[in-house]
Amino acid sequence: MAPVDPHYLWAFGHGIMLLSAAYVLLQTVFFRPTPTKTYKLAYTGALLSYSIVVYKSLGRPQVNQAWLRRALVDENVQYAILALYWWVAKPVNVSILPFATFSLFHCLTFLRTNIIPKFVPAQPPAAQGAAPRQPALLENISRKIQLWVKSNYDVAMRFVAYCELLICVRLILGVLTFRSSFIAPLFMVHFVRLRYHASPFTRSAVGNVVIYINNFVSSKPAAVQNVWSTIKRVISSWGGVPLFGPGTQGQGATQPQQAAGPGAAGQTAAGSGAGRR
């Protein structure tokens, strides 16, 4: 029996995440209890996909400093750890949004590059002077998918960046209302900090939010301004590396210059078994 192509397992994991997330979010919209089994199934799919990507990019895990250093700065490893955390932690439905967004783009790209071509056989070149062949229905669908993915990628990555900040707020409120563990917001804030240094979309989102709050508290009493300044100082010094750059002190936030990060819609290792994320 031939082994299963890891690329298909990677896509299968994203498919599980996407379908399970759709069901979880639908239950959330209708204010129904979280379907815990489906929630865990979603993150099981994410872990399957990430484990394949991490193995392809870093190789077999090794207990040495060189491998660990490479792993800790790899954004796919970071998202795999986050997915594992959400798998074992108390369900937070909104946490599924970033992963579902990545899975949507990857599933569409996999459909276009791996599934549709199997049903559209290669056509012989048209004879000289013959009328050009009209694209088949599936070819039109493939082109529309490609255009949609390309035109909506940046929007989706900005959406993910803001979602991750929203998750932080949700967890902090959960702690204040005794609905979340105190560890959860610490874990998520540290994750966002890592994303801030790696993703221009996260830097832009953080900058915009900080500027908005700066403007909001500027007209408030001094006590409120002091609290906000303390919060910024604590978060900025967390880990020993400044977090808020000049763009968040009142000027316009730096905008992303290019599509980057593990949410990239292109499957960078499709030929070797898996794409990013």
Helices and strands as residue ranges (DSSP letters): H 6-29, H 36-58, H 65-73, H 75-88, G 93-95, H 96-110, I 111-115, H 116-119, H 137-176, H 183-198, H 200-217, H 222-237, G 238-240, G 246-248, G 270-272
